[in-house]
Structures are given as structure tokens and as C-alpha cells.
Amino acid sequence: MALRKFALVKTCLVTIALCTVYVTHRAATTNRPLVVLLWTTWCGKEDYPYFKEDVVDPTCAHSCLFTRQRGYLSSSRALLFHGKDIRMDDMPPRRSPDQSWIFFSLEPPTATPVHVLRKLDGLFNVTMTYRSDSDVTTRYGYKFRARQKRKKHRVTKRSSAEVSENFGGDLEKTSGKRRKAIAVWMVSHCNTDSRRETYVERLRKVIGVDVFGKCGDLVCQPKASDACLREAARNYSFYLSFENSLCRDYVTEKFYRPLLFDIVPVVMGGANYSTLAPPGSYVDALEFESPERLGEYLQEVARQPEWYGSYFLWKEHTELKYESAACKLCSKLHEDAASGRKFTYHRFLEWFLEDAHCSNWEQVLTPQALTLRLLQTDTYPNLKSLHAIYPDVFPNDACPACGDVSTLAHMLWECKAMYTNPNTTSVRWEAALRSSLLADQLWAVQQARGAADRLGLTVPTWESPAAR
């Protein structure tokens, strides 16, 4: 009886909050708060970390009220389902035709059972994941933006020989042995789809890597806290931000959070990091042909303060800010309500799992795959700069595909002025680029490399794909 009374009181409070916000904010907004029912749990827990429940966030451009109260099923504008918590025996008994169902997941597709994914065709109208082709793309809420006022940023690091001599703070060595290391890895899952643990085994043969968490002999409490990262930044040069899955677009807070501190993340993931972060803010492990080559590179950078310091220059003109995932979703729902948009996802398994192209680091680091990755992600001067250097080769700087910097793919393939091989027609070139066959893609790469060689540009080769 007491529980029923509590539930009734909470439901009344939600209703009061909804009505109160509508009345008090009516002068400021014409959008009545939309109710979003959080149908599933979050990783087995009742509380969602990304949605403030039973209150309307006044900082959002549009108003929404997120709630776990299932009494609002019929009046909810949308229902949200967390991927790995979906249970087919606990789905809503009815569905309003005006209701949107949202699939929400920040985890790789392998986190949701395949037998569940097979049953999701035709259920969802909105996707909210880390994928760039989602309706709402969210990556743990982090976003880069230009600083309004330029800030001078300086980083002082002790040499690797001095690391750990005054360790202290929140970091505690359970082994009692003070090791000297260039890099730190904080990890709790030791057997992963990406096989990152085998990569680190080989990396540790070249450089020192201190491992905190269940997969090592060091601990930091509370784990993954700001205090741990702050202390790690004080004692190490690099932070291994290795994802447990290498799936298309998949990136987590392992990448973003170290950037808030004075430590350089070394990334391994399925995302194209060059589209997510400023150039020179991270080291991509998958741009090196082996763990050993990465280790040699990190050693060289750690030995040279100016080189190491260059990895923080981006902080002078760019900052990393938190962006509310709830606000983004709320805006999307209001836009759909205003436009009458209603889309239904069919072939869900194909989109979320099969199109994710998940793999492990050994598969990614084949020479062909690595070279293709470099050609697609390394950045070069834009056409305006190249026009000043090579006016005959680059007759103008008009290239809609190119920004301040261009990937080699943009610079050599998509810009029409770059069809420098008279035997190659633009039709065949473009067809090869869009082909799913590796042979066609390699042919296009060879043509691009030939054009680059004629311009004197340094590009990776099969024999030394990670050459700089």
C-alpha cells in the first residue's frame, strides 16, 4: 500500500511539474513539453545518466519531460528503449499512431543480443546512437568548438626517467614496485572483440605501460574519476584510449575525457577521428603498421618536449564542451512533431550490426587496409594553399569537398582538377571509389598515389604504410 501511495504521489508530482513548466515558460516558448517515457532500464539500473527524470531542463532550446512512470504510456510523445536492456517479453501492450519509438545505444552492436536485433524491424522511428548516420548522433555528450578568446596553453612534463618518483595522490601501486612508464592504460575488460589486450602486450615490449584496473596490478580509486585522470596526466605522457570494439563510428568517453587534461590520448577505435577532433590532438594507433612502430614513435615524441607540446596547441583555439544528449533528442522530437515526419526503420539488423563492419586490430592492420585508412584520414593543405604552390596543377581553389584541410581522398579524388592521368576517365575513377571491391579501391589508390608522386607529395606505400 505504501509503495502504491508513493507511486501515485510521484505521478502527481510529474503532472504538476509538466503543467507548471508549461505555464511559466509559455511566454518564452510556444512548445509545450513533450513527454518521453524511458521504457527500459539503463544497463539494468533504474536511473539514466543522460536524462534528468521528472523535471524539464530549462537550458534546452525545446522542452521535454523524461520519465520512468509507465502510467504515461498513452500520453507520451515518444518511448525510449536502451538497446542492451530491451526484452521482447516486456514491450508496451499498445502503441499510439502519433508515438515515436526511439532506439538508444552508446554501446557497440555486439552489446545487444542478436536474437533481439532480429526482432526490431519496423519498431523504431528514431535512432540515437554514436553512429554518424543516426537521427540523433551523440558520443557521450562531448563536442569541440572554437574558443571565443584565444588562450595560451603550455604543458610541462617530466621526462620518462622521472615518472613515478613522487607518485602519491589517488594512484596507488598495489605491487609496491614503482615502475617508470611513458603510457598509462585504465581498463576493466580484459578479453575484448578488438583484441586490444594483445596489442598492449606487444606494445609493452617496446615502452613501459602502467595498467590500472582489473587487467593490471595497479588501482586508482574512484576508478575512471577526474582525480585519476588528473594524476595520470601528471605522471604519464600518453593515455591509451583503446576501445573494446572496432566498429564503424564507435568511440566512447575513453577518447574524450583525457583531452580535458594535459595528457595525449592514443586512440584505437572504429571512428574516423580526423572528423571528430582537431588535428594534432591525439595519436591514432591504427595509423602505424604494428604495436612496435607505435611504441618507437611514442618514445621519440616523449623525448622531445617541443614535439610533445605540439599535441596541446589545439587547446589555444579550440575547447571541448559537454553537449546535452537530452536536449538534442528533445529538439529532434519537436522538429518531427512540427513537420509531421514519421520514418520507420526496417532491416534493423542490417543497419545496426552488419553495416557496423566490426573487426579487431589485426584485421585492420593489413597493409592494404592501413594504407586505405591513411589515404582517407590523413590531412593535407587545402586547394587554396596548393594553388599558390602549384598554380599550373591546381588552376583554382574551388572544391566543395575540401575544407580548411583536406583528406588525401578529397584532394586527389573528388576534386576534378586532379584527374592528371590522361588514360583515366573521371567516370571510371569515381566508380572505383564507390565500389565495394577491394581491387577497385586499390586501383583508385594507385592512381591517387601516382598523382601525388607527380606533385612531390609524400604518401604511404605498401612497404611502409605508416611512414610520415
N, C-alpha and C positions, 0 to 999 in steps of 0.2 A: 504493500500500500504506500509506504514511504517513497519507494522508487517511482511509483506511478505519479505521486504528487510532485516529485522533483521534476520529472519529465514534463508534466503539464505546466509547471511554473516556468521551466526553461523555454518551452514552446511559446508561452505568452510573452516572455521577455524578448524573444526573437521577433515576434509580431510587433511589439511596441517599438523595438529598435528600427525595424523596417519602416513603419509608419512615421516615426519621429524624424528619421533621416530624410524621408521624402518631403516632409513639411518644412524642415529647417533649411534644406538645400534647394527647395523649389525655385527660389529666386535666382540661384546661381546656376542651375542646370534644369533642362527640360526632360532629362532622362530619369524615369522612375527606376529605383534599384531593381535589378533582375536577381531572382533567387537562383542560386546554383547549389544543387544538392550533391554533396560528396557521398556517393553511394557506397563505395568500398572503403576499407581501411587503407592506411598507408604503411606498407611493409609490416602488416599485422598490428599496427598501432592505431588508436582512435584519432590522435591528433595529427593533422597535416602541418608540416613545417612551412609550407609556402602560401597557405591561405589562412587569414585571420577569420576564425569562425564566429558567427553570430553577431558580427559588427560590420558596418560599412566603412571602408577605408576612405577617409576624406581626401587623401593625397592622390587618388586615382582620377583620371580625366572623366571616367564614367563610373556609375555607381552599381555595385553588385553586393549581394549578401550571400556569403558561403555558409552553409550549414550542414550538419550531420543528421538533422531531425527529419526522419523519413515521413513524418506527417505532412511535409510539404511536397510530397511526390507529385500530386496532381497540379499544384500551382507553380512548380519550379519551371523556370525558362530552360534550364539545362541540367543534365545529370553528368557527373564526372566519375570516371572509373579509372583507378590506378591499375596499370597493366598486370603486374605480377600478383595483385590481390583479387583479380577477377575470378569469381566462382560461378560456374554456369547454373548451379543449383540455388544461387542467391541473386537472381536477376529480378528487376522490377516486374510485378504481375501485370502491369498495364503501361501504356505509353501514349502520351498526348501527341497528336499530329504536329503541334506547334513546338514541341520539345526537341532540343538538340542533345545528343549524347556525345560526350567528349571522351576520347581515349587519351590518357595522360601517362607518360612514362619518360623518366630520365635515365632509365637503365637500358642496356643493350637488349636486342630482341630475344636473346637466349634466356633472359631472366623470366620471360613469360612462357609457360609450358606450351609446347607445340599443339597439343590436343585442344588447348583453349584458343589459340590463334586460328585454328581451322574453323572454329565456330563463330568467328566475329564478322564474317561477311555480311554486309547490309545492315550492321547495327549502328555504326558511328557516323556522325555528321561533321565532327570537328576533331582534328588531331593536334595534340600539344606534346611535342617531344623535342629532343635535341636535333632532330633531322632538319636540314635546311628546307626541305620540301613539305614540312608540316604547315598546317594552317597557322599555328602559333609556335614559333621556334623559341625555345628557352633553354639556356645552358646554365642552370643553377643561378640565374639572375644577374650574371656579370656582363658588362658591356664597356667597351673602350670609347672614349670621347675626347675631343680636343680640349686642352686646358684653356680657360678664358684668359689666364695670365701665365706667361712663361715662367717656369720655375727651374732654378739651377739645382741640379741633383748631383751629389758627389757620394761615392761609396768608398769606404776604407775597409780593406780586407787584410787580415793577417795572412802570411804565407802558409802553405800547407804544412810546413815544418812546425809552425807554432800552434796549429789547431789542436785543441783538446788539452792544452797545458793548464788552462784555467777554465775548466768546463762548467762546473756549477749550475746554478739555476734549476730549471724544471727538467733538465735532461739528466737521467741517472743511468750509469753503466752498471748493469746487473752483474756483468762478468768481473767487475773490479779492475779490468785492464783498460788503460787509457790508450786508445788507438788514434792514429793520425790518418785523416781521410780527406779527400777532395770533395766527395759527394755524400749525400745522405738520402736514404730511402725509408719512408714510413709506410708500412704496408701491413694489411691484416689477412689477405687472401693469398695463400702460398701456391695453389695449383690453379692456374687460370687458362682460359681459352687462348689468350695472346701468347702464352708461354714466356711471359716477361721474366719469370724466375730463372729460366735457363739463360736468358740474355744477361741478367745481372751476374750469374755465376761466371760467365766468360769475361764480363767487364771487370770483375774484381781481381782477375789475374793480371790486369794492367794498372789499375788505380785502386786506391782504398775507397771502399764504400761502406759506411756505417749503416746497419739495417736496424730500424726500430719497429717494434710490434711483434706480432705472432710469428713472423718469418725470420726474426733475428734474435740477438741476445741482448738488445738494448730496449729500454722502455722510456716513454715520455707520458706524463700524466698532467692534465687530462689529455687523452690521445687526440691527435689532429686539431688541437686547440691553437689559438693565436699565440699563446705563450710558447708552445712547442716550435712553431714556425719562426717566431722571433728569435728564439735561442739557436735554432738551426741556422738561421741567416747569419748569426754572429760567429758561428764556428765552421761553417762549410761554404764552399763556393757554389756548388750545384745541388739542385734538388731533383731527384728522379721522379718525374710525373708520368709514370708508366700506367696505361690503362689496362684493365683486366680483359678487355675485348678490343680487337681491332676491327671495328665495324664502321661502315660509311657514316661520316659526320660525328661519330661518337667521341665526346670529350666531357670531362667532369670537372669538379672543383679542384681536383689534383693539379690541373693546369693553372687555373685562375688564382687560387689563393696564394701560392708562393709569389706571384707577381706583386702582391700587396706589400711584400717585404724585400729586403735587399739580398736576394738570392736568385740565381738564374735557373729556371726550370729546364730540365732536359726531358723533352716530350717523346712519348711513343703512343700513337693513337691512330684512329682511322680518319680523323678530321684533316682537312686542308688548313693547317694552322696559319698559312700566309694570308688567308682570308679572314681570320679571326683576330689576329694580334698584330701590333706594329712590327715591321722588320727589325731584326736585331734585338728582340726581347726574349728570345728563347733559343735553345739548340734542339734540333729535330734528330733524334737517334736514327730514324729510318732514312736519313739522307746520307748515312755512312754505310759502307759496304759490309761492315762487321762490327761487333762489340769492341774488338781490339782497336779498330781505327777510331772509333768514338773515344775510347779511353786515351789514346795518344793525343787527340785533338783537345780534350778537356785538360790534360796535363799542360799542354802548351799554353792554353788560354790562362790557366790558373797561375802560371809562372810570370805572366806579363801583366802588370796592373793596368796599363793603358788599354790593352786589348780586352781584359776582363771588364774594365769600367765602361767600355763602349756598349755593353749589353744593358746599360741603365740609361743611356742617352734618351731613349724614348720617353722617359718619365718627365723630361723637361717640357715636352709639348703635348703629352697625352696622359690621361689618367683613367684608372679602372674604377667604375662605379657600379653600384648594385641597382638593378632594374627589376621592379616588382613583376613577377610572373603572373600574379593575380590581376594586376592592372592591365597587362597585355591581353589576357584572356577576356577580361571584362569588356575591353574596348572591342574586341572581335565579336563578342556576342551582341553588343549593342549595334554594331555595324550590320551584322546579319539580320537582326530584328528590323532595322530601318529599311534595309534593301529587300527583305523577303527571301534572301538567299537560303537555300536548303540543298546541301550536297550529301550524298550517301556514299560511303566507301565500300566498294566491292573488291573482291580479290585481295582481302586484307593481308593474308599470309604472304602473298607475293610481294606486296608493297613493304611491309614491315620487316620481314625476315629474309626473303630471298634477294630483294634489292639491296639489302644491307651489305652483302659481299664480305661477310666476316672471315677473318683469316688469322694466322699467327705470324710472328715476326720473321720466321724462317721462310715462309712463303712470300712475304713482302720483299725480302732482301735478295731475290733472284736478280741477276744483272739487268735483265730486260725490264723487270718491274721497277727496279730502283731508278734506272735511267729515265723511264717514262715519268716517274714521280718527280724527279728533279726538273725535268723539262716543263712539267705542269705547275710547279710550285716556286722554283727559284725566281727571284725578281731581278729585273734589269732596267736600265734607264728607259724612260718613255720615248715615244717617237719624236717629241719636240726636241729633246736633248740629242737624239741620234741625227735629226735633220741638220743640226748645227755642225755635227762632226762629219756626216756623210751626206751632203746635200744632193749628190747625184743618185745615191741609192735610196734615200728617203726624201722624195721630192716635196712632201708636205707632212704635216703632223696631224692630219685628220684621220683618226682611228677611233671609232666609237667604243671599241672593245678595250681600249687602253686608258688607264688612269694615271696617277702620278708616277707609278711604276707599273711595269707590265710583266706578266709571266712570259717566259720564252714562247709558250704556246700562242699567246696573244700577239706577241711582237712579230713572230716569224710565220704564223699560220693564218691568223684571222685577218691580218691587215693586207689588203690587196697589193700594196706596193712591194710585198715581199715575195711575189712569185718570180724569183730570179732565175729559175731553171726553165729555159725555153721549151724543153721537152715535156714539161709538166703543166697540164691544164689545171685551172682553178677548180673545175668540176671534179676531177679525179682526186685532187688534194683534199677538198672538203669531204668527199665521200669516204676517203681513207680515214680521216679524223673521226668521222661519226660511225665508223664500222666497229662492230663488237669483236672482230677477229684480230688477234694479236699480230698476225702477219701484216695486215693492212696498217695497223698503228705503227709498227716498226718501220714500214716503208715511209710513212709520213715523217717519222723521227729522223730517218736518214736524210730525207730531203731538207728538213729543217737544219740538220747539222751541217749539210753542205752549204746552205745559205749562210749560216753563222760563220763557218770557216772562211768564206769569201769576204766576210766583214771583219775578220780578225777577232771575233768574239770567242771567249773560252767557254766551252760547253762540255758536259760529262761524256765520257766514252765508255764502251763496254768494258774495257780493261781496267779503267779507274773511275768508276761511276761517281765516287764521292770527291773527286778532285775539285779543289777550289781554285 
